[in-house]
């Protein structure tokens, strides 16, 4: 396969011509000249041979140390040479492959069309790259990432192929594990909440005429007492046994675990026997469990509904299941209750609040943005502000965000609330752009669902265009838990794209349980907001003081700004100034206030006109 010594060299040709002259030319001096030419030609040929051998040895060494498998084949795709990595991956020695066609290793996973496209692309473009399945010597199949390049002669005719591939079995296994983690409950192996949403939507789409879905949300009563008396390990064993029995009893149905002690069952049926189905389910699952030589009979609380009678959307059905389960628990546990519309209107404070929040989103006149300014701790200079959602209930007054935000997240309203906040924040920035208000970045909190649904980027672009703003006017705050939530997928590319457009990105509540310093290096972050829990006891608490100094030092090394939240006293502020913090937020400088009050505080005071001044001067 390696090229012979090149004859396209003047000295070698001259030597070939001079060689007969050394014998036949009668003149001795001319024979000496011819012999000299031959000598130089032989020396040049010998040098070329050495170069070829060196090149061959280097090529062999390169093939030998390469981690990727390498195969050189002729135009018929018959193997000429392979490297050690090929043997390590496939199990075939070099002598077993030479002269053999590479197609004999192919796993029967690709159809005729795949190979037609493969050869068509390779012959037309001279290269091909992609995933392909092959078989090892012992018969097991494996995926590889293959790169093939065609080698041509001077006329453009293909003479050889060079193939490089890597075994990606481990990578595929990791991908499967990640998908499993994202969709499976780790304790029971059942579908988790996210997967159950997908399965319910799928079953709803596949419903035929005359079919219905029976759906039950099953809560185990008193699991905490089992954990307290027998230990968490025995409690987990009980949950696993419960999941096995439920799956066995509901064969052919969807069974999943939402978390904790809540399980869900989805059955496609043509029978109108919902109540009987629930009763049979309760009877079967209430039979005693033998755990650690003890017999345990579980109490079960069940909330249920039926589709399409009780809803056509998985989000609505989940909400109604939770409503039915909540009301069943109010009856004293160990009860079953099917959803009915009246449940949404009963005297249930949480459900009534959710209903009122929906109405507030529709009307828009109860929700309002408050703004808390951010300052330099030493000078008090205004450097930014955060937009905070407030709800002025017509009957109950101001509702705490800590009360209605978790409800909105649980009942699927968070994405709509987040969109409302972005819209109003942009509108407020556009209004202030036409006044003498300081134009600073306004930070808005981004909810998990806005990221999971994937429409954040389009919403931002639409709002900026509508209000003629730039990305520099809006900053995005994300909590650590959102960044690390598997449902959001890999946030790196999305955040890099947003930052490339000009949006600043901050990590809110830094250090509150999900801290992983790795993402600060991996993700495009501009600021971290140090949670108020580390500020509250400053400067007296030595542990908090050490943590704050460490975070500030780390942020300086990573070129990140730090915003200290919850600053309420002069002592805290003085400590942060000495520690090197340049931005603070808290009651010491400003409480969250409505836009009109913020304008009164920060709009330049206009001097009185001459007529007003004389009128105010009096006689």
C-alpha positions as MATLAB code, in Angstrom:
seq = 'XXXXXXXXXXXXXXXXXXXXXXXXXXXXXXXXXXXXXXXXXXXXXXXXXXXXXXXXXXXXXXXXXXXXXXXXXXXXXXXXXXXXXXXXXXXXXXXXXXXXXXXXXXXXXXXXXXXXXXXXXXXXXXXXXXXXXXXXXXXXXXXXXXXXXXXXXXXXXXXXXXXXXXXXXXXXXXXXXXXXXXXXXXXXXXXXXXXXXXXXXXXXXXXXXXXXXXXXXXXXXXXXXXXXXXXXXXXXXXXXXXXXXXXXXXXXXXXXXXXXXXXXXXXXXXXXXXXXXXXXXXXXXXXXXXXXXXXXXXXXXXXXXXXXXXXXXXXXXXXXXXXXXXXXXXXXXXXXXXXXXXXXXXXXXXXXXXXXXXXXXXXXXXXXXXXXXXXXXXXXXXXXXXXXXXXXXXXXXXXXXXXXXXXXXXXXXXXXXXXXXXXXXXXXXXXXXXXXXXXXXXXXXXXXXXXXXXXXXXXXXXXXXXXXXXXXXXXXXXXXXXXXXXXXXXXXXXXXXXXXXXXXXXXXXXXXXXXXXXXXXXXXXXXXXXXXXXXXXXXXXXXXXXXXXXXXXXXXXXXXXXXXXXXXXXXXXXXXXXXXXXXXXXXXXXXXXXXXXXXXXXXXXXXXXXXXXXXXXXX';
ca = [
       0.000    0.000    0.000;
       2.964    2.382    0.463;
       4.393    4.118   -2.601;
       7.673    2.804   -4.114;
      10.729    5.019   -4.480;
       9.788    7.901   -6.725;
      11.410    7.780  -10.153;
      10.428   11.340  -10.892;
      13.824   12.621   -9.743;
      16.596   13.993  -12.120;
      19.529   12.266  -10.391;
      17.935    8.828  -10.591;
      17.088    9.285  -14.274;
      20.600   10.548  -14.970;
      22.051    7.507  -13.192;
      19.927    5.153  -15.283;
      21.154    6.829  -18.481;
      24.776    6.949  -17.331;
      24.922    3.300  -16.250;
      25.415    1.855  -19.803;
      27.955    4.610  -20.518;
      30.177    3.306  -17.747;
      30.632    0.145  -19.823;
      30.453    1.158  -23.475;
      32.097    4.606  -23.647;
      35.776    4.037  -24.595;
      37.074    7.293  -23.129;
      38.196    6.719  -19.519;
      37.503   10.258  -18.386;
      33.946   10.110  -19.730;
      33.422    6.735  -18.027;
      34.597    8.351  -14.792;
      32.038   11.146  -15.220;
      29.325    8.569  -15.961;
      30.342    6.540  -12.895;
      30.130    9.686  -10.764;
      26.616   10.363  -12.056;
      25.616    6.770  -11.293;
      27.111    7.071   -7.803;
      25.115   10.234   -7.069;
      21.987    8.618   -8.525;
      22.413    5.535   -6.330;
      23.021    7.786   -3.298;
      19.808    9.720   -4.058;
      17.867    6.471   -4.515;
      19.253    5.113   -1.224;
      18.258    8.341    0.533;
      14.754    8.058   -0.897;
      14.497    4.453    0.327;
      15.510    5.564    3.810;
      12.896    8.306    3.755;
      10.244    5.834    2.627;
      11.196    3.406    5.379;
      11.165    6.189    7.957;
       7.768    7.345    6.727;
       6.479    3.777    6.868;
       7.780    3.318   10.409;
       6.295    6.617   11.573;
       2.971    5.741    9.955;
       2.962    2.353   11.644;
       3.858    3.928   14.989;
       1.080    6.512   14.580;
      -1.412    3.785   13.786;
      -0.154    1.774   16.732;
      -0.633    4.512   19.345;
      -3.908    5.885   17.962;
      -6.921    5.387   20.241;
      -9.241    5.259   17.242;
      -9.404    2.102   15.167;
      -7.899    2.599   11.707;
      -8.532    0.476    8.631;
      -7.000    0.848    5.186;
      -8.873   -0.919    2.407;
      -8.727   -1.089   -1.368;
     -11.334    0.079   -3.840;
     -13.292   -3.150   -3.275;
     -13.264   -2.363    0.468;
     -10.982   -5.340    1.191;
      -8.791   -4.764    4.221;
      -5.128   -4.012    3.592;
      -4.051   -3.067    7.102;
      -5.498   -2.391   10.550;
      -4.006   -0.899   13.706;
      -3.913   -2.351   17.264;
      -6.918   -0.242   18.346;
      -8.988   -2.086   15.730;
      -8.001   -5.417   17.290;
      -8.767   -4.096   20.778;
     -12.259   -2.951   19.761;
     -13.336   -5.793   17.461;
     -11.279   -8.734   18.711;
      -9.968   -9.487   15.191;
      -6.211   -9.778   14.687;
      -4.599   -8.145   11.669;
      -3.985  -11.441    9.816;
      -7.673  -12.383   10.258;
      -8.828   -9.209    8.528;
      -6.365   -8.662    5.673;
      -8.121   -9.483    2.394;
     -11.527   -9.609    4.062;
     -14.311   -7.185    3.177;
     -15.324   -4.785    5.944;
     -19.007   -5.415    5.215;
     -18.698   -8.822    6.864;
     -18.488   -7.065   10.250;
     -21.731   -5.128    9.813;
     -24.512   -5.770   12.339;
     -27.951   -6.403   10.801;
     -29.375   -3.128   12.147;
     -29.157   -1.050    8.992;
     -31.333   -1.601    5.950;
     -30.402   -1.562    2.289;
     -31.343    2.108    1.945;
     -28.845    3.077    4.659;
     -25.950    1.425    2.834;
     -27.036    2.832   -0.529;
     -26.930    6.315    0.976;
     -23.578    5.537    2.637;
     -21.870    4.528   -0.616;
     -23.549    7.243   -2.639;
     -22.334    9.936   -0.242;
     -18.827    8.462    0.016;
     -18.356    8.232   -3.758;
     -19.842   11.652   -4.522;
     -18.193   13.674   -1.731;
     -15.189   11.504   -0.891;
     -16.123   11.221    2.794;
     -18.809    9.974    5.187;
     -19.276   10.345    8.946;
     -21.918    8.963   11.263;
     -23.042    6.246   13.652;
     -22.939    2.635   12.524;
     -23.457   -0.710   14.269;
     -20.927   -3.541   13.804;
     -20.234   -6.940   15.350;
     -17.211   -8.008   17.334;
     -15.433  -11.315   16.778;
     -17.541  -13.040   19.433;
     -20.782  -11.855   17.874;
     -21.933   -9.064   20.214;
     -23.067   -5.887   18.491;
     -21.714   -2.446   19.337;
     -22.200    1.137   18.085;
     -19.273    3.024   16.584;
     -18.724    6.553   15.333;
     -17.254    6.043   11.880;
     -15.320    8.417    9.602;
     -14.457    7.215    6.092;
     -12.397    9.031    3.476;
     -11.791    8.001   -0.109;
      -8.234    8.187   -1.527;
      -7.974    9.039   -5.238;
      -5.238    9.016   -7.849;
      -4.241   11.962  -10.043;
      -7.189   11.301  -12.359;
      -9.655   11.435   -9.493;
     -10.333    7.694   -9.493;
     -10.863    6.104   -6.077;
      -8.053    3.691   -5.202;
      -8.341    3.188   -1.441;
     -10.475    3.955    1.607;
      -9.237    5.032    5.046;
     -11.651    4.403    7.917;
     -11.425    5.597   11.523;
     -13.929    4.626   14.177;
     -14.447    4.778   17.928;
     -16.475    2.423   20.094;
     -19.259    4.589   21.577;
     -20.904    1.850   23.656;
     -20.023    3.601   26.938;
     -21.354    6.914   25.644;
     -24.615    5.303   24.537;
     -24.920    3.614   27.930;
     -24.468    6.972   29.670;
     -27.155    8.467   27.451;
     -29.492    5.623   28.369;
     -28.724    6.161   32.039;
     -29.454    9.876   31.740;
     -32.747    9.171   29.990;
     -33.588    6.611   32.636;
     -32.762    9.054   35.428;
     -34.866   11.706   33.734;
     -37.885    9.446   33.298;
     -37.662    6.794   36.037;
     -38.175    6.844   39.755;
     -34.818    5.617   41.151;
     -36.317    3.595   44.016;
     -39.006    1.647   42.175;
     -37.964    1.911   38.523;
     -41.470    3.164   37.681;
     -42.135    6.185   35.459;
     -41.702    9.460   37.349;
     -43.907   12.565   37.211;
     -42.381   13.839   33.974;
     -42.767   10.490   32.245;
     -46.313   10.093   33.528;
     -47.255   13.410   31.913;
     -45.907   12.123   28.587;
     -47.635    8.732   28.934;
     -50.952   10.339   29.835;
     -50.741   12.657   26.831;
     -49.913    9.684   24.622;
     -52.871    7.668   25.884;
     -55.185   10.651   25.492;
     -54.125   11.020   21.843;
     -54.663    7.318   21.163;
     -58.173    7.138   22.626;
     -60.680    5.663   20.172;
     -64.427    5.985   20.050;
     -65.981    4.348   23.085;
     -62.736    4.298   25.090;
     -61.962    6.186   28.305;
     -59.050    6.614   30.673;
     -59.485    5.725   34.337;
     -56.847    7.573   36.363;
     -56.130    7.176   40.066;
     -53.739    8.989   42.384;
     -52.958    6.674   45.316;
     -51.478    8.017   48.558;
     -50.162    5.647   51.252;
     -51.432    6.768   54.661;
     -48.980    6.875   57.533;
     -45.758    6.112   55.692;
     -43.940    8.565   57.970;
     -44.857    6.470   61.015;
     -43.393    3.397   59.279;
     -40.150    5.275   58.641;
     -40.056    6.542   62.235;
     -40.713    3.149   63.817;
     -38.883    0.780   61.459;
     -36.352    3.016   59.768;
     -36.134    4.658   56.360;
     -34.573    1.552   54.803;
     -37.608   -0.545   55.720;
     -39.865    2.262   54.511;
     -38.111    2.198   51.131;
     -38.487   -1.574   51.020;
     -42.200   -1.169   51.672;
     -42.494    1.336   48.832;
     -40.692   -1.039   46.464;
     -42.960   -3.939   47.473;
     -46.024   -1.699   47.064;
     -44.851   -0.715   43.562;
     -44.325   -4.377   42.590;
     -47.780   -5.403   43.778;
     -49.440   -2.411   42.105;
     -47.657   -3.117   38.801;
     -48.600   -6.788   38.928;
     -52.253   -6.032   39.698;
     -52.510   -3.385   36.971;
     -50.771   -5.344   34.190;
     -51.356   -3.597   30.863;
     -51.911   -0.242   32.541;
     -49.502    2.605   33.244;
     -48.191    2.625   36.799;
     -45.863    5.346   38.095;
     -44.594    7.070   41.207;
     -44.907   10.817   41.546;
     -42.639   10.908   44.580;
     -42.857   10.273   48.288;
     -45.843    8.038   48.963;
     -47.899    8.963   45.868;
     -48.470    6.543   42.989;
     -50.498    6.920   39.798;
     -52.387    4.373   37.706;
     -53.747    5.011   34.180;
     -56.062    2.447   32.570;
     -57.532    2.501   29.068;
     -60.953    0.864   29.129;
     -64.278    0.495   27.345;
     -66.147   -0.320   30.586;
     -68.077    2.223   32.616;
     -67.010    0.748   35.956;
     -64.802    3.463   37.413;
     -66.032    3.153   41.013;
     -65.773   -0.664   40.946;
     -62.258   -0.399   39.513;
     -61.186    1.904   42.348;
     -62.768   -0.405   44.954;
     -60.930   -3.460   43.564;
     -57.693   -1.495   43.489;
     -58.087   -0.481   47.134;
     -58.991   -4.010   48.267;
     -56.006   -5.567   46.514;
     -53.472   -2.997   47.700;
     -54.802   -3.007   51.260;
     -53.827   -6.638   51.808;
     -51.057   -6.961   54.429;
     -47.384   -6.548   53.516;
     -44.793   -8.663   55.302;
     -41.856   -6.412   56.169;
     -39.107   -7.461   58.576;
     -41.301  -10.288   59.908;
     -44.095   -7.832   60.619;
     -47.480   -7.731   58.925;
     -48.456   -4.222   57.818;
     -51.897   -3.324   56.479;
     -51.760    0.029   54.736;
     -54.414    2.680   54.616;
     -54.863    4.276   51.198;
     -56.327    7.595   50.149;
     -57.308    7.725   46.490;
     -58.227   10.634   44.259;
     -59.467    9.701   40.795;
     -60.903   11.059   37.584;
     -61.916    9.845   34.158;
     -61.008   11.155   30.713;
     -62.364   12.572   28.551;
     -65.296   13.305   30.889;
     -63.130   15.195   33.410;
     -60.696   16.766   30.943;
     -58.791   16.348   27.686;
     -55.444   17.803   28.792;
     -52.857   16.053   30.975;
     -52.142   19.238   32.942;
     -55.813   19.723   33.749;
     -56.219   16.060   34.677;
     -53.206   16.169   37.006;
     -54.672   19.225   38.699;
     -58.051   17.568   39.124;
     -56.495   14.383   40.456;
     -54.662   16.424   43.091;
     -57.860   18.269   43.882;
     -59.713   14.972   44.396;
     -56.881   13.540   46.526;
     -56.665   16.714   48.631;
     -60.375   16.612   49.382;
     -60.254   12.874   50.087;
     -57.576   13.543   52.711;
     -59.800   16.197   54.279;
     -62.382   13.473   54.896;
     -59.989   11.811   57.316;
     -57.669    9.622   55.214;
     -58.310    6.089   53.971;
     -61.023    7.421   51.650;
     -61.611    7.483   47.907;
     -63.009   10.451   46.021;
     -63.625   10.997   42.341;
     -63.207   14.491   40.963;
     -66.337   16.491   40.345;
     -66.604   20.151   39.287;
     -68.034   21.130   42.658;
     -64.676   20.328   44.300;
     -63.124   23.381   42.673;
     -65.783   25.558   44.321;
     -65.804   24.090   47.788;
     -64.510   26.020   50.756;
     -60.926   24.894   50.160;
     -58.519   27.775   50.810;
     -55.765   26.495   48.506;
     -58.003   25.581   45.603;
     -59.956   28.818   46.002;
     -56.667   30.731   45.912;
     -55.625   28.937   42.713;
     -58.971   29.815   41.149;
     -58.541   33.460   42.206;
     -55.013   33.502   40.775;
     -56.318   32.307   37.431;
     -58.885   35.107   37.510;
     -56.150   37.605   38.399;
     -54.104   36.515   35.394;
     -57.123   37.016   33.154;
     -58.016   40.464   34.523;
     -54.428   41.631   35.070;
     -55.451   44.404   37.472;
     -54.596   42.554   40.706;
     -50.999   41.702   39.794;
     -48.284   44.319   40.059;
     -44.525   44.570   39.834;
     -42.612   45.957   42.786;
     -38.983   46.972   42.404;
     -36.130   46.569   44.867;
     -33.048   48.583   44.026;
     -29.467   47.372   44.250;
     -26.682   49.625   45.565;
     -22.972   49.935   46.111;
     -22.569   49.267   49.846;
     -19.975   52.003   50.380;
     -21.449   54.897   48.416;
     -25.126   53.945   48.147;
     -24.914   54.455   44.386;
     -27.858   52.924   42.475;
     -26.521   50.106   40.261;
     -29.546   47.954   39.376;
     -32.984   46.727   40.378;
     -34.981   43.523   40.631;
     -38.605   43.162   39.509;
     -40.711   41.271   42.065;
     -44.255   40.005   41.523;
     -46.952   41.081   43.981;
     -50.628   40.093   44.158;
     -53.175   42.483   45.675;
     -56.176   40.243   46.331;
     -59.498   42.155   46.228;
     -60.701   40.448   49.427;
     -57.619   39.214   51.292;
     -55.253   42.077   50.535;
     -51.589   41.514   49.690;
     -50.877   37.788   49.205;
     -47.316   36.715   50.002;
     -45.338   35.339   47.034;
     -44.267   32.530   49.345;
     -47.919   31.519   49.435;
     -49.066   31.819   45.834;
     -45.843   31.014   43.907;
     -45.698   27.347   45.112;
     -49.409   26.990   44.253;
     -48.768   28.401   40.780;
     -45.915   25.936   40.256;
     -48.015   22.982   41.397;
     -51.061   23.876   39.323;
     -49.295   24.772   36.073;
     -49.626   28.574   36.249;
     -45.959   29.456   36.662;
     -45.151   29.721   32.973;
     -48.051   32.125   32.449;
     -47.045   34.173   35.485;
     -43.444   34.312   34.266;
     -44.561   35.551   30.857;
     -46.687   38.236   32.528;
     -43.678   39.421   34.558;
     -41.417   39.682   31.490;
     -44.090   41.570   29.549;
     -44.682   44.093   32.364;
     -40.971   44.516   33.092;
     -40.293   45.394   29.461;
     -43.257   47.784   29.388;
     -41.961   49.526   32.530;
     -38.456   49.842   31.101;
     -39.888   51.339   27.908;
     -41.848   53.873   29.979;
     -38.797   54.862   32.019;
     -36.734   55.229   28.837;
     -38.918   58.262   28.033;
     -38.331   59.843   31.447;
     -35.247   60.927   33.365;
     -35.194   57.742   35.422;
     -31.725   56.129   35.549;
     -31.687   53.401   32.898;
     -30.306   50.318   34.641;
     -30.581   46.592   34.064;
     -33.875   45.263   35.431;
     -33.491   41.696   36.717;
     -36.409   39.306   36.349;
     -36.743   35.823   37.820;
     -37.074   32.998   35.298;
     -39.209   30.055   36.368;
     -38.337   26.434   35.736;
     -41.356   25.882   33.500;
     -40.372   28.765   31.210;
     -37.114   26.916   30.574;
     -38.699   23.470   30.296;
     -41.287   24.634   27.761;
     -38.547   26.155   25.614;
     -40.376   29.369   24.673;
     -38.337   31.796   26.798;
     -36.156   32.980   23.922;
     -39.079   33.764   21.602;
     -40.960   35.548   24.396;
     -37.971   37.760   25.184;
     -37.398   38.576   21.518;
     -41.067   39.481   21.027;
     -41.184   41.762   24.082;
     -37.947   43.565   23.223;
     -39.146   44.215   19.695;
     -42.552   45.426   20.881;
     -41.118   47.886   23.404;
     -38.008   48.836   21.400;
     -35.552   47.676   24.040;
     -32.189   45.955   23.894;
     -31.151   42.826   25.822;
     -29.007   45.065   28.068;
     -32.238   46.399   29.617;
     -33.257   42.969   31.000;
     -31.229   40.621   33.204;
     -32.213   36.992   33.790;
     -32.082   35.435   37.264;
     -32.167   31.645   37.545;
     -31.991   29.584   40.705;
     -29.364   26.871   41.116;
     -32.096   24.229   41.306;
     -33.377   25.230   37.850;
     -29.918   25.016   36.284;
     -29.365   21.540   37.684;
     -32.886   20.235   37.010;
     -32.665   17.403   34.475;
     -35.988   18.441   32.910;
     -34.356   21.564   31.535;
     -31.743   19.533   29.705;
     -28.279   20.955   29.059;
     -28.627   24.662   29.783;
     -25.158   25.571   28.546;
     -25.948   26.143   24.834;
     -29.184   28.030   25.597;
     -27.562   30.341   28.138;
     -24.585   30.948   25.834;
     -26.996   31.924   23.057;
     -28.871   34.305   25.365;
     -25.656   35.843   26.597;
     -24.400   36.229   23.031;
     -27.531   38.259   22.331;
     -26.618   40.623   25.181;
     -28.611   39.342   28.177;
     -26.855   39.324   31.546;
     -27.352   36.128   33.570;
     -27.348   35.788   37.354;
     -27.618   32.782   39.677;
     -30.152   33.498   42.432;
     -30.139   31.971   45.942;
     -26.523   30.886   45.527;
     -25.463   28.331   48.120;
     -28.911   27.100   49.195;
     -28.559   23.360   48.823;
     -27.718   22.758   45.166;
     -24.306   24.409   45.003;
     -21.988   22.848   42.456;
     -18.999   25.018   41.644;
     -18.534   23.121   38.387;
     -21.413   24.873   36.669;
     -19.907   28.311   37.417;
     -17.033   27.364   35.127;
     -19.210   25.600   32.579;
     -22.115   28.040   32.241;
     -21.983   31.662   31.007;
     -22.828   33.448   34.268;
     -22.296   37.163   34.989;
     -23.439   37.413   38.611;
     -24.187   35.250   41.610;
     -26.646   36.413   44.263;
     -25.480   35.275   47.671;
     -28.504   34.085   49.604;
     -29.679   36.113   52.602;
     -29.163   33.072   54.837;
     -25.408   33.822   54.808;
     -25.901   37.562   55.434;
     -28.408   37.448   58.300;
     -25.911   36.766   61.120;
     -23.077   38.958   59.832;
     -20.683   40.096   61.093;
     -20.970   38.100   64.324;
     -21.208   34.575   62.910;
     -17.690   33.390   62.018;
     -18.902   30.573   59.749;
     -21.090   32.914   57.681;
     -18.269   35.469   57.532;
     -15.847   32.819   56.255;
     -18.363   31.615   53.637;
     -19.004   35.157   52.384;
     -15.289   35.904   52.090;
     -14.702   32.607   50.285;
     -17.513   33.256   47.792;
     -16.244   36.778   47.101;
     -12.697   35.490   46.563;
     -13.908   32.713   44.268;
     -16.089   35.123   42.283;
     -13.165   37.494   41.820;
     -11.096   34.660   40.406;
     -13.907   33.754   37.998;
     -14.564   37.414   37.052;
     -18.094   37.247   38.482;
     -19.970   39.976   40.320;
     -21.596   39.125   43.653;
     -24.866   40.593   44.899;
     -25.395   40.173   48.651;
     -29.103   39.778   49.356;
     -30.947   40.587   52.580;
     -28.652   43.381   53.819;
     -30.569   45.080   56.641;
     -28.043   46.702   58.971;
     -25.117   49.114   58.830;
     -22.881   46.470   60.421;
     -23.650   44.014   57.621;
     -23.006   46.696   55.039;
     -19.670   47.711   56.593;
     -18.534   44.083   56.699;
     -19.370   43.603   53.024;
     -17.494   46.773   52.057;
     -14.353   45.497   53.818;
     -14.809   42.017   52.299;
     -14.851   43.491   48.796;
     -18.534   43.148   47.862;
     -19.646   45.842   45.415;
     -23.412   45.244   45.124;
     -25.974   44.773   47.888;
     -29.738   44.430   47.991;
     -31.918   44.650   51.072;
     -33.980   46.739   53.468;
     -30.946   48.771   54.607;
     -31.112   50.695   51.339;
     -34.595   49.996   49.992;
     -37.636   47.817   50.381;
     -39.550   46.576   47.314;
     -41.845   49.416   46.233;
     -44.239   50.088   43.318;
     -43.025   51.888   40.211;
     -44.707   55.183   41.129;
     -42.880   55.357   44.476;
     -39.604   54.454   42.804;
     -40.106   57.308   40.357;
     -40.757   59.753   43.195;
     -37.529   58.690   44.846;
     -35.216   58.644   41.848;
     -36.627   61.089   39.293;
     -34.706   64.399   39.438;
     -36.540   67.050   41.460;
     -37.696   69.839   39.165;
     -36.964   73.373   40.424;
     -40.110   75.517   40.958;
     -41.058   78.000   38.244;
     -40.755   81.754   38.935;
     -44.522   82.235   39.234;
     -44.832   79.319   41.672;
     -41.896   80.588   43.703;
     -43.449   84.056   44.058;
     -46.796   82.553   44.941;
     -45.185   80.443   47.630;
     -43.203   83.427   48.975;
     -46.352   85.104   50.300;
     -46.796   88.814   50.983;
];
